[in-house]
Amino acid sequence: MVLTIDAVFDGQVFRPIQPITLPTNLRVQIAVTAEETPVLSFLDVAESLKLEGPPDWSVHLDEYLYGARRLNGH
């Protein structure tokens, strides 16, 4: 019998995500396939959001954030 079980490894044992209906103390063989989540940079995440805005965002960021053009950094 082949049964696919999603589990989390807690450092010592594999913990099934959902209940399993197998007899207690049944010997099984486990084949592990790890699903690694890719680590994304901030720029990768920002680009994936597909944000749209005015072309001068970087020049007038404070104005867009705070509503008024800030003079002399105040």
C-alpha positions, 0 to 999 in steps of 0.5 A: 500500500502507498499512502502519501502523508503531509507532515512537519519535522519538529527536529525529532519526529515527523508530525502528520498534518492530518489524522492518519488511520493506520494501526498503532505500532505498524512498521512503515518505510518513509521516503522524504521529499522536502518542499523548500520554500525559496527565500525571496529578497525584498525586491523580488516580493515588491516586484511580484506585487505588480504595484502601479503608481506615478513614474516620479514615486522615488522623487516625490515619495514624501509627498505621496506618503504624507500629502504635502511636499516637505521642505528642508526635510521637515 
